[in-house]
Amino acid sequence: MRIAKTLLLATLLLVASSSNAQYVWDFGVKLGAANYLGDIGGGAGAARGFVYDMKLDQTRFNLGASARYFFGNKTAVSLHFTQARLKGEDASSENPERYSRNLSFRNDVLELSTRLEYHFIQINDVGRTFRYRLSFSMFLWGGVGAFYNNPKGYYEGEWVALRPLATEGTNYGAFAFCAPAGVGMHYRFNKRHLIGFEAGWRFTMSDFIDDVSGFYVNPDDFSSPQALALSDRSVEVDPNDPLFIGSQFYGAGTKANPVEPAKRGNPEDNDSYLLASFTYSYALRGKTLFSRSRYRFVKGRPKRRRSKAKF
């Protein structure tokens, strides 16, 4: 009877230790591509939403770091820091109106976001080797985040910050919120190493990632020659260019000769951007809250120290 109790206790301790020794934390890095959808650039036709109006030749890089915690077999929460370079230029568009507008920008976005992941496909032993050295997981994710927004324009040989210049007469903030969502996958080998790929769309609460949103400003309202030059760049296009439709289509006239301000962008839709990255993570052992509460009875309660009376 005593031997049976000993074996039962040893079995429970083994189960508890194996359940506690899970790889619930991983820390990683990522590197990939970034592209944006907004008011600048685009295809030959009318502006279209989602990826249909993106220009692949404007794709730039993104890099970042992450920390993830698995609180269940299929669920995890993660924290991400990402730098993404977004770029667009009307000169690469075949649309005559955009081409003649001739605006351009570059923005090194700094994003901090938190996500919730659901791993809907899990293969714990790829190839059924019974060694469990290679596993596979595919997951959906979504979350909330904030990013630093600092669009710049190339002018006279240097990149100039556009936000302080208020090229549309609007003062917008340096920070904005975003809602990232996407899909990802990874292979885990030797239990600790995870190599994967993820792609996600960022729906933002800003229409000024490219510094373009609404209407042209009256040139007389600018106190800075630099702001005036970066507000309307249609005058820089060669008049003999077959795609050029005339700079008089743009601008807002002057106080002496006022005209109705022309649209500089589309204020009805916010800007967004897409990131696609290869990822690498290193997993650490840890204890989930589930295993802590479930197997707490195995360890038992701490014994009380009895003190003898001194009389």
C-alpha positions as CSV (number, residue, x, y, z in Angstrom):
1,M,0.0,0.0,0.0
2,R,2.8,2.4,0.9
3,I,4.6,1.6,-2.4
4,A,1.4,2.3,-4.4
5,K,1.1,5.7,-2.7
6,T,4.7,6.5,-3.4
7,L,4.3,5.6,-7.1
8,L,1.1,7.6,-7.3
9,L,2.8,10.7,-5.7
10,A,5.8,10.3,-8.1
11,T,3.4,10.1,-11.1
12,L,1.6,13.3,-10.0
13,L,4.9,15.1,-9.4
14,L,6.1,14.1,-12.9
15,V,2.9,15.3,-14.6
16,A,3.0,18.5,-12.7
17,S,6.6,19.2,-13.6
18,S,6.1,18.4,-17.3
19,S,3.0,20.6,-17.4
20,N,4.8,23.5,-15.7
21,A,7.9,23.3,-17.9
22,Q,6.2,24.7,-21.0
23,Y,7.7,27.1,-23.4
24,V,5.2,29.9,-22.8
25,W,7.5,32.9,-23.4
26,D,9.3,33.8,-26.6
27,F,11.3,36.9,-27.6
28,G,12.0,37.7,-31.2
29,V,13.0,40.0,-34.1
30,K,11.6,40.5,-37.5
31,L,12.5,42.0,-40.9
32,G,10.5,42.6,-43.9
33,A,8.7,44.9,-46.4
34,A,6.4,47.9,-45.9
35,N,4.0,49.7,-48.2
36,Y,1.3,52.2,-47.8
37,L,-2.1,53.2,-49.1
38,G,-3.0,56.9,-49.1
39,D,-3.4,60.0,-51.2
40,I,0.0,60.0,-53.0
41,G,1.0,57.8,-55.9
42,G,-1.2,54.8,-56.9
43,G,-2.1,53.3,-60.2
44,A,-3.3,54.7,-63.5
45,G,-7.0,54.8,-62.8
46,A,-9.2,56.3,-60.1
47,A,-8.2,55.7,-56.5
48,R,-9.1,52.3,-55.2
49,G,-9.1,50.9,-51.6
50,F,-7.1,48.2,-50.0
51,V,-4.1,46.8,-51.9
52,Y,-5.4,47.5,-55.4
53,D,-3.9,51.0,-55.5
54,M,-0.5,50.2,-54.1
55,K,2.7,50.7,-56.1
56,L,5.1,47.8,-55.6
57,D,8.1,50.0,-56.6
58,Q,7.4,52.1,-53.5
59,T,7.9,49.2,-51.1
60,R,10.4,49.8,-48.4
61,F,11.6,48.0,-45.2
62,N,10.3,47.3,-41.8
63,L,12.1,45.8,-38.7
64,G,11.2,45.2,-35.1
65,A,11.2,43.2,-31.9
66,S,8.5,41.3,-30.0
67,A,7.7,39.5,-26.8
68,R,4.9,36.9,-26.6
69,Y,3.2,35.0,-23.8
70,F,1.1,31.9,-24.3
71,F,-1.7,31.7,-21.7
72,G,-3.4,28.8,-23.3
73,N,-2.8,26.0,-25.9
74,K,-4.1,28.2,-28.7
75,T,-4.1,31.7,-27.4
76,A,-1.3,34.2,-26.8
77,V,-0.8,37.9,-26.2
78,S,2.2,39.8,-27.6
79,L,3.9,43.2,-27.5
80,H,5.6,44.6,-30.7
81,F,7.8,47.5,-31.5
82,T,8.2,48.2,-35.2
83,Q,10.0,50.7,-37.4
84,A,8.6,50.9,-41.0
85,R,9.6,53.2,-43.8
86,L,6.7,54.3,-45.9
87,K,7.1,56.1,-49.2
88,G,5.0,57.4,-52.1
89,E,5.4,59.8,-55.1
90,D,3.0,61.1,-57.7
91,A,5.8,61.0,-60.3
92,S,5.5,57.1,-60.4
93,S,1.7,57.2,-61.0
94,E,0.2,57.0,-64.5
95,N,-2.8,58.9,-63.4
96,P,-2.6,62.4,-65.1
97,E,-4.1,64.3,-62.1
98,R,-1.8,62.7,-59.6
99,Y,1.2,62.9,-61.9
100,S,0.7,66.6,-62.4
101,R,0.2,67.2,-58.7
102,N,3.8,65.9,-58.2
103,L,3.7,65.5,-54.4
104,S,6.0,63.0,-52.6
105,F,6.9,61.9,-49.1
106,R,8.8,59.6,-46.8
107,N,7.8,58.6,-43.3
108,D,9.8,56.5,-40.8
109,V,6.9,55.3,-38.7
110,L,7.6,54.0,-35.1
111,E,4.8,51.7,-33.9
112,L,4.1,50.2,-30.6
113,S,1.2,47.6,-30.5
114,T,-0.2,44.8,-28.5
115,R,-2.0,41.8,-30.0
116,L,-4.1,38.8,-29.2
117,E,-3.3,35.7,-31.2
118,Y,-5.5,32.6,-31.9
119,H,-3.6,29.6,-33.2
120,F,-6.2,27.8,-35.3
121,I,-3.9,25.2,-36.8
122,Q,-1.3,23.3,-34.7
123,I,0.8,20.3,-35.7
124,N,2.9,19.2,-32.7
125,D,5.0,16.6,-34.6
126,V,5.6,17.5,-38.2
127,G,6.4,14.3,-40.1
128,R,5.3,12.1,-37.2
129,T,8.9,11.3,-36.1
130,F,7.7,10.9,-32.5
131,R,10.6,13.0,-31.4
132,Y,8.5,16.3,-31.4
133,R,11.5,18.3,-32.6
134,L,9.5,20.2,-35.3
135,S,6.1,21.7,-34.9
136,F,3.9,24.0,-37.0
137,S,1.4,26.7,-36.1
138,M,-0.8,29.1,-38.1
139,F,-2.6,31.9,-36.3
140,L,-4.9,35.0,-36.7
141,W,-4.1,38.1,-34.8
142,G,-5.5,41.6,-34.1
143,G,-4.8,44.4,-31.6
144,V,-4.4,48.0,-31.0
145,G,-1.4,50.3,-31.2
146,A,0.0,53.8,-31.6
147,F,2.6,55.2,-33.9
148,Y,4.9,58.2,-34.3
149,N,4.0,60.1,-37.5
150,N,6.7,62.3,-39.1
151,P,6.3,62.7,-42.9
152,K,9.1,64.4,-44.8
153,G,9.4,65.8,-48.3
154,Y,12.6,66.0,-50.4
155,Y,13.5,69.6,-51.1
156,E,16.7,71.1,-52.3
157,G,18.8,68.1,-51.5
158,E,17.5,67.2,-48.1
159,W,14.5,65.6,-46.4
160,V,12.4,68.3,-44.7
161,A,9.8,67.5,-41.9
162,L,6.4,68.5,-43.3
163,R,4.2,68.5,-40.1
164,P,5.7,71.7,-38.7
165,L,5.1,73.5,-42.0
166,A,1.3,72.9,-42.0
167,T,1.2,72.6,-45.8
168,E,-2.6,72.4,-45.8
169,G,-3.0,74.9,-42.9
170,T,-3.8,72.0,-40.5
171,N,-1.9,71.2,-37.4
172,Y,-2.0,67.5,-36.8
173,G,-0.5,65.5,-33.9
174,A,2.8,63.6,-33.9
175,F,1.1,60.5,-32.6
176,A,-1.9,58.5,-33.8
177,F,-3.7,55.3,-33.1
178,C,-3.9,52.2,-35.3
179,A,-5.7,48.9,-35.4
180,P,-3.4,46.1,-36.7
181,A,-4.8,42.8,-37.9
182,G,-3.4,39.9,-39.9
183,V,-2.3,36.3,-40.2
184,G,1.0,34.5,-39.3
185,M,2.7,31.2,-39.1
186,H,5.8,29.7,-37.6
187,Y,7.8,26.5,-37.4
188,R,9.2,25.5,-34.0
189,F,12.3,23.3,-34.0
190,N,14.3,21.9,-31.1
191,K,11.5,23.3,-28.9
192,R,13.2,26.7,-28.5
193,H,13.6,28.2,-32.0
194,L,10.7,29.6,-34.0
195,I,11.0,30.8,-37.6
196,G,8.0,32.2,-39.3
197,F,6.2,34.8,-41.5
198,E,3.5,37.2,-40.8
199,A,1.5,39.9,-42.7
200,G,-0.8,42.5,-41.3
201,W,-2.7,45.6,-42.3
202,R,-2.7,48.7,-40.2
203,F,-5.9,50.7,-40.1
204,T,-5.0,54.1,-38.8
205,M,-6.8,57.1,-37.2
206,S,-4.8,59.6,-39.3
207,D,-5.1,60.9,-42.8
208,F,-1.7,62.7,-42.6
209,I,0.8,59.8,-42.9
210,D,1.7,61.4,-46.3
211,D,0.9,65.0,-45.2
212,V,-2.0,65.1,-47.7
213,S,-5.7,65.1,-46.8
214,G,-7.8,68.0,-47.9
215,F,-7.4,71.2,-49.9
216,Y,-4.7,73.6,-51.1
217,V,-4.1,76.7,-49.0
218,N,-4.0,80.3,-50.3
219,P,-0.4,81.0,-51.1
220,D,-0.6,84.4,-49.3
221,D,-1.4,82.6,-46.0
222,F,2.1,81.0,-45.9
223,S,4.8,82.8,-43.9
224,S,7.5,80.3,-44.9
225,P,8.7,80.1,-48.5
226,Q,9.7,76.5,-47.8
227,A,6.1,75.6,-46.8
228,L,4.7,77.3,-49.9
229,A,7.1,75.4,-52.1
230,L,6.3,72.0,-50.5
231,S,2.6,72.7,-50.6
232,D,2.2,73.0,-54.4
233,R,4.8,71.2,-56.4
234,S,2.9,71.0,-59.7
235,V,5.0,74.0,-60.9
236,E,8.1,71.7,-61.0
237,V,6.6,69.4,-63.7
238,D,7.8,69.9,-67.3
239,P,5.0,71.6,-69.1
240,N,5.7,69.5,-72.2
241,D,5.3,66.2,-70.4
242,P,2.4,64.3,-72.1
243,L,0.9,63.4,-68.7
244,F,0.9,67.0,-67.4
245,I,-2.5,68.6,-67.4
246,G,-1.4,72.1,-66.2
247,S,-0.5,73.5,-62.8
248,Q,-3.5,75.9,-63.0
249,F,-5.7,72.9,-62.1
250,Y,-4.2,73.1,-58.6
251,G,-3.7,75.8,-56.0
252,A,-6.0,78.2,-54.3
253,G,-5.5,81.4,-56.2
254,T,-4.4,84.5,-54.3
255,K,-6.0,87.2,-52.3
256,A,-5.9,89.5,-55.3
257,N,-7.3,86.8,-57.6
258,P,-9.1,84.3,-55.4
259,V,-10.4,80.9,-56.7
260,E,-12.1,78.0,-55.1
261,P,-9.4,75.9,-53.4
262,A,-8.7,72.7,-55.3
263,K,-8.7,69.4,-53.6
264,R,-5.2,68.3,-52.6
265,G,-6.2,64.9,-51.3
266,N,-9.2,62.8,-50.2
267,P,-10.3,63.7,-46.6
268,E,-13.0,61.0,-46.5
269,D,-10.5,58.1,-46.1
270,N,-7.7,57.7,-43.6
271,D,-4.3,56.4,-44.6
272,S,-3.2,52.8,-43.9
273,Y,-0.1,50.6,-44.4
274,L,0.8,47.0,-44.9
275,L,3.7,45.1,-43.3
276,A,5.0,41.7,-44.2
277,S,7.9,40.2,-42.2
278,F,10.0,37.1,-41.6
279,T,10.3,36.4,-37.9
280,Y,12.7,34.6,-35.5
281,S,12.0,34.0,-31.8
282,Y,13.7,32.2,-29.0
283,A,11.4,30.4,-26.5
284,L,11.9,30.3,-22.7
285,R,10.4,27.9,-20.2
286,G,7.7,29.2,-17.9
287,K,4.6,28.4,-16.0
288,T,1.2,29.2,-17.1
289,L,-1.4,30.5,-14.7
290,F,-3.4,27.4,-15.5
291,S,-0.7,24.9,-14.5
292,R,0.1,26.9,-11.3
293,S,-3.5,26.7,-10.1
294,R,-4.2,23.1,-11.3
295,Y,-1.2,21.4,-9.8
296,R,-0.8,23.4,-6.6
297,F,-2.2,20.6,-4.5
298,V,0.8,18.3,-5.5
299,K,3.3,20.5,-3.6
300,G,1.1,20.7,-0.6
301,R,0.9,23.4,2.0
302,P,3.9,24.6,3.8
303,K,4.4,23.1,7.3
304,R,4.0,25.3,10.3
305,R,6.9,25.5,12.7
306,R,6.0,24.6,16.2
307,S,7.6,26.5,19.0
308,K,8.0,25.0,22.4
309,A,6.9,26.9,25.5
310,K,9.7,28.4,27.5
311,F,8.0,27.8,30.9
